[in-house]
Amino acid sequence: METVKVILNPYAGRGRGGQVAGAIEAAFRRGNVPFEMAETSAPGEAVSLARQARLDGYGIVAAAGGDGTIHEVVNGLALATGEGETVQGLAVMAAGSGNDFADVVGAARDYDAGVQAIREGNTRYVDLGLVEAFDGVDTLRRYFDNNLGVGFEAQVTVESRKIKRLRGFAIYLWATLRALRAYDQPHFEVGWTDGDGNSFEAAKPMLLVSVGNTHRTGGAFYLTPDAVMDDGLLDLAYADALSQIGILNLLPRAMTRGGLHSQKAVKFSRLRSACIAIRQPVPVHTDGEILSQGIEKLTIEVQPGRLQVIV
């Protein structure tokens, strides 16, 4: 077996990453899989660690943490991979609050099973999203493997970072209630091209725009409930501007897969590419990581089957 580079975020899952570090190491030893572990100490560090690991010749890089850790590792691997080439050898050791990507892709929660998947070389290929976002000064470029949120959904992520005492799904629920007080609903202009090459537009005040590669976000929310991570498309959901009562009415329906389909305020489509412009800057997240709190315009595209995941 080749040596696996394990990038561990000890702060993932409100500190759970650090608590399970020994269990992950023990699983690799029991599985007789050589590994080297590096712990992150600051946001964004997993990007540089993953990029360097790939440049140093590591064929398998394991992200040990939550969706944010996976997001950073994917971006680091992509930076070390040529345009149009497959981003190979991502393994996942789930230790986060939501673990949305890990669960949907089929990564085992049990670390021994995860190491066994590495030994056996079990893989699947999934799509990647790519966003380029303008914040009024710079254009920010990121890949996302799970989902991207513009507006209220991203404001929830902003609020979740301020919550220190809760864990798991409770973080996102309380953050949603806090976001009700902190977010205005500006005018959006959304244009997209679907899988058949047809073009569509929507221009109105909106609560949020969500683009999903998978069907779940925040541990229990289904904003793009029909998204499939290996169909060569991304799913789009956008919601009209709503009163606070309307948002609270929407919330429990978003927690049931398919629950938003009956809501007239929410529209769905699939896309190969999209362009979004907002009349006032809004927050944007990629895989639960805040890209910026002041994005004015962004473009999105899907890169079909570009990410290889060991499951």
Backbone torsions as a table, in degrees:
resi	resn	phi	psi	omega
1	MET	NA	137.9	172.8
2	GLU	-75.0	156.6	-179.6
3	THR	-71.7	133.5	178.6
4	VAL	-95.5	132.5	173.3
5	LYS	-88.7	119.0	178.9
6	VAL	-104.6	121.2	177.8
7	ILE	-107.9	110.1	-173.6
8	LEU	-105.4	129.5	171.8
9	ASN	-100.0	103.5	-176.2
10	PRO	-67.4	-15.5	-178.6
11	TYR	-93.5	-5.4	-179.8
12	ALA	-60.3	146.3	178.6
13	GLY	60.3	38.1	-178.6
14	ARG	55.7	42.0	176.5
15	GLY	99.8	-2.8	-179.4
16	ARG	-64.7	-32.8	180.0
17	GLY	-55.6	-44.8	178.2
18	GLY	-66.9	-33.4	-178.5
19	GLN	-69.3	-29.7	-175.9
20	VAL	-100.8	5.0	-178.9
21	ALA	-56.1	-44.8	179.9
22	GLY	-64.1	-37.8	179.2
23	ALA	-65.6	-37.9	178.2
24	ILE	-66.9	-45.2	177.8
25	GLU	-59.5	-43.1	-179.1
26	ALA	-64.5	-37.0	179.3
27	ALA	-64.7	-40.3	177.5
28	PHE	-65.0	-39.0	-179.9
29	ARG	-68.6	-42.4	178.3
30	ARG	-63.1	-35.0	-179.9
31	GLY	-82.3	-1.9	179.8
32	ASN	57.1	41.8	177.0
33	VAL	-112.6	117.0	-179.6
34	PRO	-65.3	143.3	-177.4
35	PHE	-151.3	158.4	169.9
36	GLU	-130.0	129.7	-176.8
37	MET	-107.9	136.3	173.5
38	ALA	-126.6	131.0	179.3
39	GLU	-100.1	139.5	176.8
40	THR	-83.4	154.1	179.5
41	SER	-127.2	-1.3	-178.3
42	ALA	-156.7	153.3	175.8
43	PRO	-57.7	138.0	178.5
44	GLY	89.5	-14.4	-175.4
45	GLU	-67.1	-30.5	179.8
46	ALA	-64.7	-25.4	176.6
47	VAL	-62.4	-52.2	-178.1
48	SER	-68.0	-36.3	179.0
49	LEU	-65.1	-42.5	-179.8
50	ALA	-68.6	-41.0	178.5
51	ARG	-61.1	-45.5	-178.8
52	GLN	-67.6	-37.0	178.3
53	ALA	-60.0	-42.9	179.0
54	ARG	-67.8	-41.0	177.9
55	LEU	-65.2	-28.5	178.4
56	ASP	-81.3	-2.6	173.6
57	GLY	100.5	6.8	176.8
58	TYR	-70.9	120.6	-178.8
59	GLY	-80.7	-24.0	179.2
60	ILE	-126.5	127.1	176.6
61	VAL	-124.1	122.3	-178.1
62	ALA	-100.3	127.2	175.1
63	ALA	-91.6	113.8	179.8
64	ALA	-107.2	101.7	-176.1
65	GLY	164.0	-149.9	-179.4
66	GLY	-104.1	-161.5	-178.0
67	ASP	-61.5	-34.5	178.5
68	GLY	-67.1	-39.0	177.6
69	THR	-65.2	-44.5	177.1
70	ILE	-59.8	-43.3	178.9
71	HIS	-56.4	-46.6	-179.0
72	GLU	-67.1	-42.0	179.6
73	VAL	-63.9	-42.7	177.9
74	VAL	-59.3	-43.9	-179.9
75	ASN	-66.2	-37.2	176.6
76	GLY	-65.6	-42.9	177.6
77	LEU	-64.1	-39.6	-179.9
78	ALA	-65.3	-36.6	178.8
79	LEU	-64.5	-26.8	-179.8
80	ALA	-95.8	9.2	-177.9
81	THR	-118.5	138.1	-179.6
82	GLY	-63.6	150.1	177.1
83	GLU	-56.7	131.9	178.9
84	GLY	85.2	-10.8	177.9
85	GLU	-89.8	153.5	179.9
86	THR	-68.9	134.6	173.8
87	VAL	-83.4	105.5	-167.4
88	GLN	-102.1	158.6	164.6
89	GLY	72.8	36.7	174.4
90	LEU	-89.4	122.7	170.7
91	ALA	-111.0	156.6	-174.2
92	VAL	-130.4	128.1	171.1
93	MET	-119.0	97.4	-170.5
94	ALA	-67.9	127.8	178.2
95	ALA	-152.4	34.0	-175.7
96	GLY	-108.7	-167.1	179.1
97	SER	-85.0	-43.7	-177.7
98	GLY	-100.3	-44.2	-179.7
99	ASN	54.8	39.0	-176.5
100	ASP	-64.9	-52.0	-177.5
101	PHE	-62.8	-44.2	-178.1
102	ALA	-58.5	-45.4	-178.2
103	ASP	-67.0	-44.3	-175.5
104	VAL	-71.0	-37.1	-179.0
105	VAL	-73.4	-17.7	178.0
106	GLY	97.7	17.4	176.9
107	ALA	-71.6	137.8	-177.7
108	ALA	-70.4	139.7	172.4
109	ARG	-74.4	-25.8	178.7
110	ASP	-79.0	124.9	-174.0
111	TYR	-69.0	-33.5	176.3
112	ASP	-62.5	-41.0	177.9
113	ALA	-66.6	-35.6	177.7
114	GLY	-65.0	-41.3	177.1
115	VAL	-66.3	-38.8	178.3
116	GLN	-62.8	-37.3	176.7
117	ALA	-62.0	-38.2	176.5
118	ILE	-64.2	-44.9	179.4
119	ARG	-59.7	-41.5	-175.8
120	GLU	-82.0	-14.6	178.5
121	GLY	73.0	29.9	178.8
122	ASN	-72.8	126.0	-177.9
123	THR	-137.2	158.4	167.6
124	ARG	-141.9	156.5	-178.1
125	TYR	-109.9	128.8	-178.2
126	VAL	-127.7	163.9	-178.5
127	ASP	-76.7	158.5	171.1
128	LEU	-122.0	146.4	169.3
129	GLY	-101.8	148.5	176.2
130	LEU	-127.9	128.3	178.8
131	VAL	-121.9	140.7	169.0
132	GLU	-122.0	119.5	-171.4
133	ALA	-125.1	136.4	-178.5
134	PHE	-105.0	125.4	-177.1
135	ASP	-104.8	16.9	-178.7
136	GLY	97.4	-18.4	179.1
137	VAL	-129.0	-51.6	-175.3
138	ASP	-121.2	158.6	171.0
139	THR	-102.5	119.4	-176.6
140	LEU	-99.3	133.3	-175.9
141	ARG	-119.7	123.9	-179.0
142	ARG	-143.7	149.6	168.1
143	TYR	-94.8	150.5	171.9
144	PHE	-136.2	140.3	-177.7
145	ASP	-103.8	-23.4	-177.0
146	ASN	-108.5	-64.0	178.3
147	ASN	-163.9	167.8	177.3
148	LEU	-130.2	138.0	180.0
149	GLY	-128.6	137.2	-179.8
150	VAL	-122.4	126.3	177.1
151	GLY	95.9	-131.5	-171.6
152	PHE	-58.0	-42.7	179.9
153	GLU	-58.1	-42.8	178.6
154	ALA	-70.1	-32.8	175.9
155	GLN	-63.0	-35.1	174.7
156	VAL	-60.2	-42.2	178.2
157	THR	-63.2	-42.1	176.7
158	VAL	-57.3	-46.7	-178.9
159	GLU	-66.4	-34.4	-178.4
160	SER	-63.3	-29.2	-179.9
161	ARG	-69.2	-18.4	-179.1
162	LYS	-88.9	-8.3	-175.6
163	ILE	-95.4	120.9	-172.9
164	LYS	-108.1	-25.2	-169.3
165	ARG	-95.8	-17.9	-177.5
166	LEU	-93.4	166.6	178.7
167	ARG	-136.9	159.6	172.7
168	GLY	60.1	-143.2	-174.8
169	PHE	-61.6	-30.4	-179.1
170	ALA	-58.3	-30.9	177.8
171	ILE	-60.0	-49.6	-174.8
172	TYR	-69.9	-34.5	179.3
173	LEU	-66.5	-47.6	179.4
174	TRP	-66.7	-37.2	178.6
175	ALA	-64.0	-35.5	177.8
176	THR	-62.5	-43.4	179.2
177	LEU	-65.2	-37.4	177.7
178	ARG	-68.1	-37.0	-178.2
179	ALA	-65.0	-25.2	178.0
180	LEU	-57.3	-30.6	-177.4
181	ARG	-90.9	-12.1	-168.0
182	ALA	-114.3	-0.7	-171.0
183	TYR	-126.9	128.1	170.0
184	ASP	-88.6	159.8	-177.0
185	GLN	-112.5	91.6	-173.1
186	PRO	-81.0	179.4	178.2
187	HIS	-82.8	126.0	178.5
188	PHE	-108.3	147.2	167.3
189	GLU	-122.8	112.4	-174.8
190	VAL	-118.1	124.1	174.2
191	GLY	-124.7	138.8	-178.6
192	TRP	-149.9	157.9	176.9
193	THR	-115.5	127.9	-177.2
194	ASP	-85.9	-174.0	-175.9
195	GLY	-66.2	-19.7	179.0
196	ASP	-96.5	3.9	179.4
197	GLY	86.9	7.2	178.2
198	ASN	-81.1	142.7	-178.0
199	SER	-104.2	143.0	-178.5
200	PHE	-138.3	158.0	177.7
201	GLU	-141.9	151.0	172.1
202	ALA	-145.4	128.3	-178.6
203	ALA	-136.1	115.0	-177.2
204	LYS	-176.4	167.8	169.0
205	PRO	-64.5	135.1	-176.5
206	MET	-134.0	151.3	172.5
207	LEU	-75.6	-46.6	-176.3
208	LEU	-162.2	162.1	167.2
209	VAL	-129.1	128.6	179.3
210	SER	-124.9	134.5	177.7
211	VAL	-120.7	117.2	-173.2
212	GLY	-114.9	133.3	167.3
213	ASN	-90.7	-24.8	173.3
214	THR	-124.5	174.8	-173.6
215	HIS	-91.5	-4.4	-173.1
216	ARG	-130.5	144.5	175.7
217	THR	-145.6	155.6	177.1
218	GLY	64.1	20.0	177.1
219	GLY	85.3	-26.2	-174.6
220	ALA	-158.3	13.6	-179.1
221	PHE	-107.9	138.9	-175.7
222	TYR	-121.8	75.2	-178.7
223	LEU	-78.5	-30.7	174.8
224	THR	-123.3	74.5	-167.7
225	PRO	-68.0	-16.4	-177.7
226	ASP	-102.3	4.1	-176.1
227	ALA	-65.9	138.7	177.9
228	VAL	-125.0	126.1	-168.8
229	MET	-76.2	-4.9	179.4
230	ASP	-132.0	32.0	179.7
231	ASP	-99.6	3.6	179.1
232	GLY	77.9	9.5	-179.7
233	LEU	-136.8	160.5	169.2
234	LEU	-108.0	152.6	178.2
235	ASP	-101.0	140.2	-179.1
236	LEU	-113.7	134.6	170.6
237	ALA	-134.1	134.3	173.4
238	TYR	-137.4	145.6	-175.9
239	ALA	-120.9	135.0	176.4
240	ASP	-61.8	157.9	173.8
241	ALA	-59.5	139.0	-175.2
242	LEU	-135.3	158.4	171.3
243	SER	-71.7	167.4	177.0
244	GLN	-59.6	-37.8	177.1
245	ILE	-64.4	-40.2	178.5
246	GLY	-63.7	-39.0	178.1
247	ILE	-66.4	-44.1	178.9
248	LEU	-63.7	-32.4	176.5
249	ASN	-69.6	-32.3	-179.3
250	LEU	-74.3	-31.7	-171.4
251	LEU	-55.0	-53.2	-178.4
252	PRO	-65.1	-28.2	178.2
253	ARG	-70.8	-30.8	177.4
254	ALA	-72.3	-12.0	-179.0
255	MET	-95.1	3.6	174.7
256	THR	-120.1	127.6	-177.6
257	ARG	-62.9	120.1	-176.9
258	GLY	91.6	-5.4	-177.5
259	GLY	-65.4	-24.4	-179.8
260	LEU	-81.7	-12.2	-177.3
261	HIS	-61.5	-28.2	-177.3
262	SER	-87.1	0.1	-175.9
263	GLN	-94.9	117.7	-177.0
264	LYS	-64.1	-25.8	-177.8
265	ALA	-74.7	-12.7	-175.7
266	VAL	-112.4	130.4	179.5
267	LYS	-118.2	149.3	-177.3
268	PHE	-128.3	149.8	172.5
269	SER	-158.8	176.7	171.6
270	ARG	-120.2	154.4	-173.9
271	LEU	-146.9	154.6	167.2
272	ARG	-99.8	-32.3	178.8
273	SER	-152.9	159.1	-179.0
274	ALA	-154.3	155.8	173.5
275	CYS	-133.3	132.0	-177.5
276	ILE	-128.5	128.5	174.6
277	ALA	-123.3	140.7	-177.2
278	ILE	-127.8	137.2	-175.3
279	ARG	-71.5	-22.4	172.4
280	GLN	-134.0	146.4	-175.0
281	PRO	-59.1	140.5	-179.8
282	VAL	-133.4	160.3	175.3
283	PRO	-73.7	149.4	176.4
284	VAL	-134.7	135.6	173.8
285	HIS	-119.5	151.2	171.0
286	THR	-125.0	117.1	-178.9
287	ASP	55.1	35.8	178.0
288	GLY	83.5	0.9	177.3
289	GLU	-104.6	129.0	-177.9
290	ILE	-69.0	117.9	175.9
291	LEU	-76.3	-45.2	176.9
292	SER	-168.4	153.2	175.4
293	GLN	-94.1	4.8	-177.4
294	GLY	-143.0	61.3	179.7
295	ILE	-90.7	136.8	-180.0
296	GLU	-105.3	-30.2	-176.6
297	LYS	-154.6	144.1	176.8
298	LEU	-150.4	151.0	173.7
299	THR	-119.9	146.5	-174.6
300	ILE	-134.6	141.6	173.5
301	GLU	-144.5	156.0	176.8
302	VAL	-99.2	143.7	173.8
303	GLN	-118.1	95.5	-170.6
304	PRO	-61.2	132.0	172.7
305	GLY	57.8	26.2	-171.8
306	ARG	-84.2	-17.3	-175.8
307	LEU	-107.7	125.1	176.1
308	GLN	-97.4	125.9	-178.0
309	VAL	-121.0	134.3	177.0
310	ILE	-87.3	120.0	-178.4
311	VAL	-132.4	NA	NA
